[in-house]
Amino acid sequence: MNALRLLASAAAAAALVTGATACSAASLGTAIAAGRPTASSQPSQSAGQGQVKEVHSPSRVTVDEQLAPGHCRARVVDASAGKYLPDPACTPGAVDPAVTQATIDSTICRAGYTAAVRPPSSATAKVKAESLREYGESGSASTEYDHLVSLELGGSNSVSNLWPEPNRAGATGTTNPKDAVEDALHRAVCAHKVRLAAAQTAIAHDWTTALHVLGL
């Protein structure tokens, strides 16, 4: 009799384990189908790293991060053409939350907007010097302290959106290929051909491919 009871208990335990396993598998399949993260699908980077921030900072520079000298490195795409990208861990980009798809006609698409929100050079001089040290650069007359997401696309004046952008060798000023991309994206957004958020994301991720990615 005791042997029969032991066999029955073992069979019941096996059934419970089998049922629990099937339930877990079904739950995992449902989570993946619904797009919910599972232990195996979690991103490897910490949350927020490299993501575009939101910082309202019109007409002034907001120091929203402090980095050690030499901590950052610009990425070279084509040095001869003056195509460089910032370090995404140091300069993820930031936008002004006051500039939205619903407000573009009264903000970035209105004449004089960028002049109204751009901080004076006296305000950017100190943070530019700090950014040069953080990027391990000496700077030159052709180095632009540039907004990754440009002001004409609703970019913020925060340090997380500003970086010392190198230029091609022999350049006599700060004009560089990124300027033309910014202008093209601005025209497309104001013509309602591209949504603002899409343009901001594309230029923050890689301005050298932004036009191609957006089909412009």
Summary of the structure (lengths in Angstrom):
residues: 216
radius of gyration: 25.5
end to end distance: 81.0
largest distance: 97.4
contacts: 605
relative contact order: 0.14
helix: 44%
strand: 10%
